[in-house]
Amino acid sequence: MLFEKLVQANDNINEMYLKQRKGYTIALLGNPNVGKSTVFNELTGMNQHTGNWPGKTVELAKGHYTHRYRQNQMIDLPGTYSLLAHSSEEEVTRNYVCFEPCDVCLVICDATVLERNLNLVLQTMEITDHVVLVLNLMDEAKKKGIIPNFNKLSELLGVQVVGTSARSAKGLKELKRAVQKLEQEAYSHAPKSEQAGEADCAAPFFAREKLLRVEYPPEVEEAARTLQICLEKEIPFSINARWMALRLLEGEENVLNLIKEGFRLKEETADLIEEQRKRLAGLGMDSERLKDIVALCVAEKADEIAKEGVSFVKADYNRRDRKLDKILTGKWTGIPFMLALLAAIFYITITGANYPSQLLADGLFWVQDRLTDFCMNIGMPAWLHGALVLGIYRVLAWVISVMLPPMAIFFPLFTLLEDFGYLPRVAFNLDSSFKKCGACGKQSLTMCMGLGCNAVGVTGCRIIDSPRERLIAIITNSFVPCNGRFPTIIAIISMFFVGSAAGLTQTMLSTLILTGVIVVGVVMTLLMSKLLSRTLLKGEPSSFTLELPPYRRPQIGKVIVRSILDRTLFVLGRAAAVAAPAGLVIWIMANVTVGDATLLAHCSGFLEPFAHLLGLDGVILMAFILGWPANEIVVPIIIMAYMAAGTITDYSSLDSLKSLLADNGWTWLTAVCTIIFSLMHWPCSTTCITIKRESGRLKWTAAAFILPTAAGCLICFIVASVSRLLGLAP
């Protein structure tokens, strides 16, 4: 009995010791759309958080998982095609792999297109020895008859190769074991003095003779070797001197600047670098030519390995994808299909959101009535009840009931298209149009994100590499209407342009007209992008690599959960945060009187002359100004002002609302100009804050505020003036 207790105590002590062991730091690299983030999410679960890299608008995701009592930290690096640092994402990834204390690099590859992914694998192996190749999407590869030979690939590369299907969590146990095995091998090859020290720290030593090394032309190898010998004496052991020598020979400015900032190279070393560069230039290999040679050698080696390590059961394994691409990216079918799909999404959103919105509004306003009863029972002053309940709470209830259902439908639909692999096709279809305007084709993706929320679209501009083109995308993102502007536009379309149509016909007509409004927004985005590229942000459009991922069956359950948690509730929270103080301001303006009129009436009267020039009236323009925190409350403010009510008011019937608007001077011209101004005016407060954060400059926030507003005012003025001159409107 005593012996068993001693054994148990010893086991407990060992377990406590093991739990205290230091874990590994694991970096995840990979091309975009290979499932890198899926691997990260499946391993870390909810044990993760996100933020920005210091000094950069590149998102960093960290997380951890526990294996064999070690809590390993994972870093999800930005998706990149290479480590040559042509973009901020590539620079962040390269610098982390090269200079940060990383124990293991997991290079995630798409098993269906391994030959394209191996370039990054080989580049990573030139920097670090601690590499594990992860062939993800093995389920997709199996369907297409693609069979990777893991043993052969491991033999050719000299690294462990693991197959996974991250979306179904297959192969992750093997991946964890591979990480542990790599570190055990690293430690076993460490010097005895290192082993005698901190045994739990990952050692920077590995049997390098096992790893594949890309061979370059003899002249390049000789020059690199000469520099390598010299650099090994002056830079830390943890930095790969051969890799750095190659980058210096290529004239890589970023690497040179990093060396100047971090290390003090001897004058003779700097002279040697210049000498070797001149020698290669004399052989016809200047910086640009040398970069091409290095890239070609890597690509040829990647192709060679892929041919030896991958076999195909069917030669036409991607026939289905090619057939779909002929339709979805065809010259004559790509754009029409995109518009039809957009219309279908709007139709589903409009029809699906009506009933939940009404149900949610009824529930929230029922709570308002209970809050009113409570305030009366405790004897709360009328002004305080008005400010808190009829002001702050009522505006919040309105914003939530109007925003939540459409976003809960739109964002999952948008994410399903992303998961299916269609959104990169949208960028492909619109690339030429944006390029003609001096912008980047990736802007089309951020523009699509803006349909859900302009703030999300602005954040999505991080995917654009060029700082100039990123600013163009940020400034012009609000030209497409967001979810907050849809209720205003849809209500006006239904009242003034659909007419007596009912049921399915009404919804379809509203959808078609709404799609037309969106097209106008896209056209304005292109025109303003061209204007900016020729004025404030001059420059030539850059080229970019866009990989069209294979079509995949979306994981509907995960998509719905992810889109609701990551997008819908996040955007709703930010909107609610700015809508609450706006509700208080609106209530004060509607209830504080000066003379015989409220502050709201005075402000509306002051704006009336200018608003008339735009085909609007003072109430409409004031409603847009007060709706700056949340565009959803524009129509309720208009109703409140016309009815001289002291709080935000709702109309359950569009017919009665149309009568109210008509009684206050609305015509078809007012409706058209209101739609135009709703499409083109200042971005909401949440978007403005996001623009300031992403651009880092107040002047760009001002430009994003002024440009759509000026465009909206100008177009409204032209439409109103021409209509009145022709006698079409009073």
C-alpha positions in Angstrom: 0.0 0.0 0.0 2.8 2.4 1.0 4.7 1.4 -2.2 1.7 2.3 -4.4 1.4 5.7 -2.7 5.1 6.4 -3.3 4.7 5.4 -7.0 1.7 7.6 -7.3 3.5 10.5 -5.6 6.4 10.1 -7.9 4.1 10.0 -11.0 2.5 13.2 -9.7 5.8 14.9 -9.3 6.9 13.9 -12.8 3.6 15.1 -14.2 4.1 18.5 -12.5 7.6 18.7 -13.9 6.5 17.8 -17.4 3.7 20.5 -17.3 6.4 23.1 -16.5 8.5 22.2 -19.5 9.0 24.9 -22.0 7.0 24.5 -25.2 8.1 25.2 -28.8 7.5 28.3 -30.9 6.0 27.1 -34.2 5.5 29.4 -37.3 3.0 28.6 -40.0 3.9 29.6 -43.5 2.0 29.0 -46.7 0.6 30.4 -49.9 -2.8 32.0 -49.7 -5.7 29.6 -49.9 -3.9 26.5 -48.8 -5.7 26.1 -45.5 -3.0 27.6 -43.3 -5.5 29.4 -41.1 -7.6 26.3 -40.9 -4.7 24.2 -39.6 -4.0 27.0 -37.1 -7.6 27.2 -36.0 -8.0 23.4 -35.6 -4.8 23.1 -33.5 -5.4 26.1 -31.3 -9.1 26.1 -31.0 -10.2 29.0 -29.0 -6.8 29.5 -27.5 -5.8 32.3 -29.9 -5.9 36.1 -30.3 -5.2 38.5 -33.1 -3.5 41.9 -33.5 -1.2 43.9 -35.8 2.5 43.5 -36.2 4.3 46.4 -34.6 4.4 49.3 -37.0 2.5 47.4 -39.7 -1.1 46.9 -40.8 -0.5 43.2 -41.3 -2.5 40.9 -39.0 -0.8 38.7 -36.5 -2.5 35.6 -35.1 -1.1 33.8 -32.1 -2.4 30.7 -30.4 -1.2 27.6 -28.4 -1.9 23.9 -28.1 -0.7 21.4 -25.6 1.1 18.1 -26.6 3.0 15.8 -24.2 2.6 18.4 -21.5 4.2 21.1 -23.6 2.3 24.2 -24.3 3.5 25.1 -27.8 3.0 28.6 -29.2 1.8 29.0 -32.8 2.3 32.0 -35.0 0.1 32.2 -38.1 2.2 34.2 -40.5 0.7 36.2 -43.4 0.0 34.1 -46.5 2.8 34.7 -49.1 4.1 33.2 -52.4 7.7 33.9 -51.7 10.2 35.2 -49.1 11.7 37.8 -51.4 9.9 40.6 -49.5 8.1 42.4 -52.3 5.2 43.2 -50.0 4.6 44.0 -46.4 3.2 40.4 -45.9 6.3 38.9 -47.4 8.6 41.2 -45.4 6.9 40.3 -42.1 7.1 36.5 -42.9 10.7 36.6 -44.1 11.9 38.7 -41.1 10.1 36.4 -38.6 11.6 33.2 -40.1 15.1 34.8 -40.4 15.5 36.8 -37.3 12.9 35.6 -34.7 13.5 32.7 -32.3 11.4 30.1 -34.1 11.8 26.5 -33.2 9.8 24.9 -36.0 8.5 26.2 -39.4 5.4 24.4 -40.7 5.1 25.1 -44.4 1.5 24.4 -45.4 1.0 23.4 -49.0 -1.9 22.5 -51.1 -1.6 18.8 -52.0 -3.5 19.4 -55.3 -1.0 21.9 -56.7 2.2 21.0 -54.9 4.5 22.1 -57.7 3.4 25.8 -57.1 3.8 25.5 -53.4 7.2 24.0 -53.3 8.9 27.3 -54.2 8.1 28.6 -50.8 9.2 25.3 -49.2 12.6 25.5 -50.8 13.0 29.2 -49.9 12.2 28.5 -46.3 14.7 25.6 -46.2 17.4 28.0 -47.3 16.8 30.1 -44.2 16.2 27.5 -41.5 16.8 23.8 -40.9 13.7 23.2 -38.8 11.1 22.6 -41.4 8.1 20.3 -41.6 6.3 20.0 -44.9 2.5 19.8 -44.4 0.4 18.6 -47.4 -3.0 19.9 -46.6 -6.3 19.3 -48.5 -5.5 15.6 -48.9 -9.2 14.9 -49.2 -9.4 17.1 -52.2 -6.3 15.5 -53.7 -7.8 12.0 -53.2 -11.0 13.1 -55.1 -8.9 14.3 -58.0 -6.7 11.2 -58.1 -3.5 13.0 -56.9 -1.3 10.7 -54.8 1.7 12.3 -53.1 4.5 9.9 -52.2 5.4 11.0 -48.6 8.5 8.8 -48.3 9.9 10.0 -51.7 9.2 13.6 -50.9 10.8 13.3 -47.5 13.8 11.6 -49.1 14.2 14.3 -51.8 13.8 17.3 -49.4 15.4 15.9 -46.3 12.5 17.0 -44.1 9.4 15.3 -42.6 6.3 15.3 -44.7 2.9 15.0 -43.2 -0.5 14.8 -44.9 -3.6 16.5 -43.4 -7.2 17.4 -44.1 -7.5 20.3 -41.7 -11.1 21.0 -42.3 -12.0 17.6 -40.9 -9.1 17.5 -38.4 -7.4 14.5 -40.1 -3.6 14.2 -39.8 -3.2 16.7 -36.9 -2.0 14.1 -34.4 0.7 13.0 -36.9 1.6 16.7 -37.3 2.0 17.2 -33.6 4.3 14.1 -33.4 6.3 15.4 -36.4 7.0 18.7 -34.5 8.1 16.8 -31.4 10.3 14.5 -33.5 12.0 17.4 -35.2 12.9 19.0 -32.0 14.2 15.7 -30.5 16.4 15.3 -33.6 17.6 18.8 -33.2 18.5 18.3 -29.6 20.3 15.0 -30.3 22.6 16.8 -32.8 23.4 19.6 -30.4 26.9 19.7 -28.8 27.4 18.0 -25.5 27.8 21.4 -23.8 24.4 22.4 -25.1 22.8 19.2 -24.0 24.2 19.7 -20.5 22.6 23.0 -20.3 18.9 23.9 -20.8 17.6 20.6 -22.1 14.1 21.9 -22.8 15.2 24.6 -25.1 15.1 23.9 -28.8 18.6 23.7 -30.1 19.6 25.6 -33.3 21.5 22.6 -34.5 20.4 20.0 -37.0 21.9 17.5 -39.4 22.1 19.8 -42.3 23.5 17.2 -44.7 20.0 15.6 -44.8 18.4 18.8 -46.2 18.1 19.5 -49.9 20.0 22.6 -51.1 19.2 24.2 -54.4 22.3 24.5 -56.6 22.9 27.7 -58.5 25.4 28.3 -61.4 29.0 27.8 -60.3 29.8 31.5 -60.5 26.9 32.3 -58.2 27.9 29.5 -55.8 31.5 30.7 -55.7 30.5 34.3 -54.9 27.9 33.2 -52.3 30.5 30.9 -50.6 33.1 33.7 -50.5 30.6 36.1 -48.8 29.2 33.3 -46.5 32.7 32.7 -45.0 33.0 36.3 -44.2 29.5 36.9 -42.9 29.6 33.9 -40.6 32.3 35.7 -38.5 30.1 38.9 -38.2 26.5 37.9 -37.9 24.8 35.7 -35.2 24.9 31.9 -35.7 21.1 31.7 -35.8 21.0 33.6 -39.1 21.8 31.6 -42.2 24.8 33.2 -43.8 24.4 31.5 -47.2 20.9 32.8 -47.6 22.0 36.3 -46.6 24.9 36.2 -49.0 22.6 35.4 -51.9 20.3 38.2 -51.0 23.2 40.7 -50.8 24.4 39.5 -54.2 20.9 40.2 -55.5 21.1 43.7 -54.1 18.2 43.1 -51.8 17.8 46.6 -50.2 15.6 45.4 -47.3 18.2 42.8 -46.2 21.0 45.4 -46.6 19.1 47.9 -44.4 18.5 45.2 -41.8 22.2 44.4 -41.6 23.1 48.1 -41.4 20.6 48.6 -38.6 21.3 45.4 -36.6 25.0 44.7 -37.2 28.1 46.6 -37.8 29.8 45.0 -40.8 33.5 45.6 -41.3 34.5 48.0 -44.1 36.3 45.2 -45.8 33.1 43.0 -45.8 31.2 45.8 -47.4 33.9 46.1 -50.0 33.9 42.4 -50.6 30.1 42.4 -51.2 30.5 45.2 -53.8 33.4 43.4 -55.4 31.5 40.1 -55.8 28.4 42.0 -57.2 30.6 43.7 -59.8 32.3 40.4 -60.7 28.9 38.8 -61.4 27.7 41.9 -63.3 30.8 41.5 -65.5 29.6 38.0 -66.3 26.2 39.3 -67.4 24.5 38.7 -64.0 23.5 42.1 -62.7 21.0 42.3 -59.8 17.9 41.8 -61.8 19.4 39.0 -63.9 20.7 37.3 -60.8 17.2 37.4 -59.2 15.8 35.8 -62.3 18.4 33.1 -62.3 17.9 32.3 -58.6 14.1 32.2 -59.0 14.4 30.0 -62.1 16.7 27.5 -60.3 14.2 27.3 -57.4 11.3 26.8 -59.7 13.0 24.1 -61.8 14.0 22.2 -58.6 10.4 22.5 -57.3 9.1 21.2 -60.6 11.6 18.3 -60.5 10.6 17.3 -57.0 6.9 17.5 -57.8 7.3 15.2 -60.8 9.2 12.6 -58.7 7.1 12.8 -55.6 3.5 13.1 -56.9 1.6 10.7 -59.2 -1.7 11.2 -61.0 -4.4 8.6 -61.4 -6.2 10.8 -63.9 -4.5 13.1 -66.3 -7.6 15.4 -66.5 -8.0 15.7 -62.7 -8.9 19.4 -62.8 -11.3 19.1 -65.7 -14.3 20.2 -63.6 -12.5 23.3 -62.4 -11.5 24.3 -66.0 -15.1 23.9 -67.1 -16.4 26.1 -64.3 -13.7 28.7 -65.0 -14.8 28.9 -68.6 -18.2 30.1 -67.3 -17.2 32.0 -64.2 -14.1 33.8 -65.6 -15.1 33.8 -69.3 -14.8 37.0 -71.3 -18.5 37.2 -72.1 -19.9 35.2 -69.2 -17.8 36.2 -66.2 -19.3 39.7 -65.5 -23.0 38.7 -66.2 -22.7 35.7 -63.9 -21.1 37.9 -61.2 -24.0 40.4 -61.5 -26.6 37.6 -61.4 -25.0 36.1 -58.4 -24.9 39.5 -56.7 -28.6 39.9 -57.4 -29.4 36.5 -56.0 -27.5 37.3 -52.8 -29.5 40.5 -52.4 -32.8 38.8 -53.1 -32.1 36.2 -50.4 -30.9 38.9 -48.0 -34.0 41.1 -48.6 -36.6 38.3 -48.4 -34.9 36.5 -45.6 -34.3 39.5 -43.3 -37.8 41.0 -43.4 -39.5 38.7 -40.9 -36.6 38.3 -38.4 -36.1 42.1 -38.4 -39.7 42.7 -37.5 -39.7 39.9 -34.9 -36.5 41.3 -33.4 -37.9 44.8 -33.4 -41.1 43.7 -31.7 -39.0 42.0 -29.0 -36.7 44.9 -28.4 -39.4 47.5 -28.3 -41.4 45.2 -25.9 -38.4 45.5 -23.6 -38.5 49.3 -24.1 -42.1 49.3 -22.8 -41.0 47.3 -19.8 -38.2 49.7 -19.1 -40.7 52.6 -19.4 -42.9 50.9 -16.8 -39.9 50.4 -14.5 -38.9 54.1 -14.8 -42.4 55.2 -14.0 -42.6 52.9 -11.0 -39.5 54.3 -9.4 -40.4 57.9 -10.2 -37.6 58.6 -12.6 -37.7 62.2 -14.0 -39.3 62.4 -17.5 -36.2 64.0 -19.1 -33.9 61.2 -17.7 -36.3 58.5 -18.9 -36.4 60.2 -22.3 -32.7 60.4 -22.6 -31.9 56.8 -21.5 -34.9 54.8 -22.8 -36.3 56.9 -25.7 -33.0 58.2 -26.8 -30.1 55.7 -26.2 -32.0 52.4 -25.9 -34.5 53.1 -28.7 -31.7 54.0 -31.2 -29.7 50.9 -30.1 -32.8 48.7 -30.6 -33.5 50.1 -34.0 -29.9 49.6 -35.1 -29.8 46.1 -33.9 -33.2 45.1 -35.4 -32.3 46.6 -38.8 -28.6 45.5 -39.0 -28.5 42.1 -37.4 -30.8 40.0 -39.6 -29.4 41.2 -43.0 -25.8 40.8 -41.8 -26.6 37.4 -40.4 -27.6 36.4 -43.9 -25.2 38.4 -46.1 -22.0 37.6 -44.3 -22.5 33.8 -44.3 -23.4 33.9 -48.0 -20.3 36.0 -48.7 -18.2 33.6 -46.6 -19.6 30.6 -48.5 -18.5 32.1 -51.8 -15.1 32.7 -50.3 -14.9 29.1 -49.0 -16.1 27.8 -52.4 -13.3 29.6 -54.1 -15.3 32.1 -56.1 -14.1 35.4 -54.7 -10.6 35.2 -56.3 -12.5 34.8 -59.6 -14.2 38.1 -59.0 -10.8 39.8 -58.6 -9.7 38.1 -61.8 -12.8 39.4 -63.7 -12.3 43.0 -62.5 -8.5 43.1 -62.6 -8.3 44.7 -66.0 -10.9 47.3 -65.2 -9.1 48.4 -62.0 -5.7 48.2 -63.7 -7.0 50.7 -66.4 -7.9 53.0 -63.5 -4.4 52.8 -62.0 -5.6 50.5 -59.2 -5.2 46.9 -58.2 -7.5 44.0 -59.1 -7.5 42.9 -55.4 -9.5 46.1 -54.8 -12.6 44.2 -56.1 -12.4 41.8 -53.1 -12.3 44.7 -50.6 -15.1 46.3 -52.5 -17.2 43.2 -52.1 -16.4 43.1 -48.4 -17.7 46.7 -48.2 -21.1 45.5 -49.3 -21.5 43.9 -45.9 -19.7 46.7 -44.0 -17.4 49.4 -45.3 -15.3 49.2 -42.1 -14.7 45.5 -42.9 -13.8 46.4 -46.5 -11.3 49.0 -45.3 -9.7 46.4 -43.0 -9.6 44.0 -46.0 -7.4 46.4 -47.9 -4.5 44.9 -46.1 -4.3 42.3 -48.8 -3.2 44.9 -51.3 0.6 45.0 -51.4 1.2 48.5 -52.9 0.8 51.3 -50.3 -0.5 53.6 -53.1 -3.1 51.2 -54.3 -4.0 50.3 -50.8 -4.8 53.9 -50.1 -6.9 54.2 -53.3 -8.9 51.1 -52.2 -9.4 52.6 -48.6 -10.5 56.0 -49.8 -13.0 54.7 -52.4 -14.4 51.8 -50.4 -17.5 53.7 -49.3 -18.8 54.2 -52.8 -20.5 50.8 -52.6 -23.4 50.8 -50.1 -23.0 48.9 -46.9 -25.5 46.9 -45.0 -26.5 50.1 -43.1 -27.5 52.0 -46.2 -29.5 49.1 -47.7 -32.7 49.7 -45.6 -32.9 53.4 -46.8 -32.3 52.5 -50.5 -34.6 49.5 -50.4 -37.5 51.4 -48.7 -37.3 54.2 -51.2 -37.1 51.8 -54.2 -40.2 49.9 -52.9 -42.3 53.0 -52.2 -41.5 55.1 -55.3 -40.4 52.7 -58.1 -41.9 49.3 -57.6 -45.4 50.7 -57.1 -48.4 48.4 -56.9 -46.4 45.3 -57.5 -46.8 42.8 -54.7 -45.3 39.6 -53.3 -42.6 37.9 -55.4 -42.8 40.5 -58.2 -42.1 43.4 -55.8 -39.1 41.7 -54.2 -37.6 40.8 -57.6 -38.1 44.3 -59.0 -36.6 45.8 -55.8 -33.6 43.4 -56.2 -33.0 44.3 -59.8 -33.1 48.1 -59.1 -30.9 47.6 -56.0 -28.4 45.7 -58.2 -28.4 48.6 -60.7 -27.7 51.0 -57.8 -24.7 48.7 -56.8 -23.4 48.8 -60.4 -23.5 52.6 -60.3 -21.5 52.4 -57.0 -18.9 50.1 -58.7 -18.7 52.5 -61.7 -18.1 55.4 -59.3 -15.5 53.4 -57.5 -13.6 52.9 -60.8 -13.9 56.5 -61.8 -12.7 57.8 -58.4 -9.9 55.3 -58.4 -8.8 56.7 -61.7 -9.1 60.3 -60.5 -7.0 59.5 -57.4 -4.3 57.7 -59.4 -3.9 60.8 -61.6 -3.9 63.4 -58.8 -3.3 62.7 -55.2 -1.9 59.2 -55.6 -0.1 59.2 -59.0 1.6 56.0 -60.1 1.6 53.0 -62.3 -0.6 50.0 -61.4 1.5 47.2 -60.0 1.2 43.6 -61.1 0.2 40.9 -58.6 0.1 37.2 -58.4 -3.4 35.8 -58.0 -3.7 32.1 -57.5 -7.1 30.7 -58.4 -7.8 28.1 -55.8 -9.6 24.9 -56.6 -13.3 24.8 -56.1 -14.2 23.2 -52.8 -17.4 22.2 -51.1 -18.0 24.8 -48.4 -18.3 23.7 -44.8 -21.7 25.3 -44.1 -21.7 24.8 -40.4 -18.3 26.3 -39.7 -18.9 29.1 -42.2 -22.1 30.2 -40.5 -20.5 30.1 -37.0 -17.3 31.9 -38.2 -19.1 34.6 -40.2 -21.5 35.4 -37.4 -18.9 35.5 -34.6 -16.0 37.0 -36.6 -17.9 39.5 -38.8 -21.6 40.0 -37.9 -21.3 40.4 -34.1 -18.0 42.3 -34.5 -19.5 44.8 -36.8 -22.7 45.0 -34.8 -20.8 45.7 -31.7 -18.8 48.6 -33.2 -22.0 50.1 -34.7 -23.8 49.8 -31.3 -20.9 51.6 -29.6 -21.3 54.7 -31.7 -25.1 54.5 -32.0 -25.6 54.8 -28.3 -24.2 58.4 -27.9 -25.9 59.3 -31.2 -29.2 58.3 -29.7 -28.7 60.7 -26.8 -27.8 63.6 -29.2 -30.8 62.9 -31.4 -33.2 62.9 -28.4 -31.7 66.2 -27.2 -32.1 67.9 -30.6 -35.7 66.6 -30.9 -36.8 67.6 -27.4 -34.9 70.8 -26.6 -36.7 73.8 -27.9 -35.4 77.3 -28.8 -38.3 79.7 -29.3 -41.2 77.8 -30.7 -39.2 75.0 -32.5 -36.8 72.2 -31.6 -33.1 72.3 -32.3 -33.7 69.6 -35.0 -36.2 71.9 -36.7 -33.9 74.9 -36.5 -31.0 72.9 -38.0 -33.2 71.5 -40.7 -34.4 75.0 -41.6 -30.9 76.2 -41.8 -29.9 73.4 -44.2 -33.0 73.8 -46.4 -31.6 76.2 -49.1 -28.5 74.1 -49.7 -30.5 70.8 -49.6 -33.0 72.2 -52.2 -30.2 72.6 -54.7 -29.4 68.9 -54.2 -33.0 67.8 -54.8 -33.4 67.1 -51.1 -34.8 69.1 -48.1 -33.3 70.2 -44.8 -34.9 67.3 -42.9 -33.3 64.7 -45.2 -29.9 66.3 -45.1 -30.0 66.7 -41.3 -31.0 63.0 -41.0 -27.9 61.9 -42.9 -25.8 64.1 -40.7 -27.3 62.7 -37.5 -27.0 59.2 -39.1 -23.2 59.5 -39.3 -22.8 57.1 -36.3 -25.1 54.5 -38.0 -26.8 54.9 -41.4 -29.6 52.6 -40.3 -31.3 55.4 -38.4 -31.6 57.9 -41.3 -35.2 56.9 -42.2 -36.5 56.9 -38.6 -35.0 60.4 -38.1 -36.8 61.6 -41.2 -40.1 60.2 -39.9 -39.5 61.7 -36.5 -38.8 65.2 -37.9 -41.8 65.2 -40.2 -44.1 64.0 -37.4 -42.6 66.4 -34.9 -42.2 63.5 -32.6 -39.7 63.5 -29.7 -38.3 60.1 -30.4 -37.3 57.8 -33.3 -40.5 56.5 -34.9 -41.2 53.4 -37.0 -43.9 52.9 -39.7 -45.1 49.4 -40.1 -46.7 50.1 -43.6 -44.7 51.4 -46.6 -48.0 52.9 -48.0 -48.6 55.0 -45.0 -44.9 56.0 -45.0 -45.1 57.0 -48.6 -48.1 59.2 -47.8 -46.2 60.9 -45.0 -43.3 61.6 -47.3 -45.5 62.8 -50.1 -47.4 65.2 -47.7 -44.0 66.7 -46.9 -43.1 67.4 -50.5 -41.4 64.2 -51.7 -41.5 63.6 -55.4 -39.8 61.1 -57.7 -36.9 63.5 -57.9 -36.5 63.6 -54.1 -36.5 59.8 -54.1 -33.8 59.6 -56.8 -31.6 62.2 -55.2 -32.0 60.6 -51.7 -30.9 57.2 -53.2 -27.9 58.9 -54.9 -26.9 60.7 -51.7 -27.4 57.5 -49.7 -25.1 55.8 -52.2 -22.5 58.6 -52.1 -21.9 60.5 -48.9 -19.5 60.4 -46.0 -18.6 57.0 -44.5 -20.1 56.2 -41.1 -18.1 57.0 -37.9 -17.0 53.3 -37.5 -15.6 53.4 -41.0 -13.9 56.7 -40.5 -12.2 55.4 -37.3 -11.1 52.3 -39.2 -9.7 54.4 -42.1 -7.6 56.5 -39.6 -6.3 53.3 -38.1 -5.4 51.6 -41.3 -4.0 54.6 -43.2 -2.3 56.2 -40.2 -2.9 59.7 -41.4 -5.8 62.1 -40.7 -5.5 63.6 -44.2 -6.5 60.3 -45.9 -9.4 60.0 -43.5 -10.5 63.5 -44.6 -10.0 62.5 -48.3 -12.2 59.4 -47.7 -14.8 61.7 -46.1 -14.8 64.5 -48.6 -14.5 62.6 -51.9 -17.8 60.6 -51.8 -19.6 63.5 -50.3 -18.5 65.9 -53.0 -19.3 63.3 -55.7 -22.8 62.8 -54.2 -23.5 66.5 -53.9 -22.3 67.2 -57.5 -24.4 64.4 -59.0 -27.5 65.3 -57.0 -27.1 68.9 -58.1 -26.8 67.9 -61.7 -29.8 65.6 -61.6 -32.0 68.1 -59.8 -31.0 71.0 -62.0 -31.5 69.2 -65.3 -34.9 67.8 -64.2 -36.1 71.2 -63.2 -34.8 72.9 -66.4 -36.7 70.2 -68.4 -39.8 70.7 -66.4 -39.8 67.1 -65.1 -39.9 68.1 -61.5 -40.8 71.3 -59.5 
